[in-house]
Amino acid sequence: MKREHLKPRVYHSIAEMQRAFGLPQPLHPLISLLDFNKVQITAEMLADTFAMDFITSPIMNRRAAG
């Protein structure tokens, strides 16, 4: 069975992604550490495709600027 091409779910912040996975909110908006002994991410949670739109760096921004 072919998998239907679906538009990926885009997360725009760490907090948004963690909320969608039922995880606790990060203490800092740019940093998140998870103890995988205490957190379980199931296959059902990862069933859909997703992309993260919150990771940038000065180097990437300089290259985009030309």
Secondary structure by P-SEA (a helix, b strand, c coil): cccccccccccccaaaaaaaacccccccccbbbbcccccccccccccbbbbbcccccaaaaaaaac
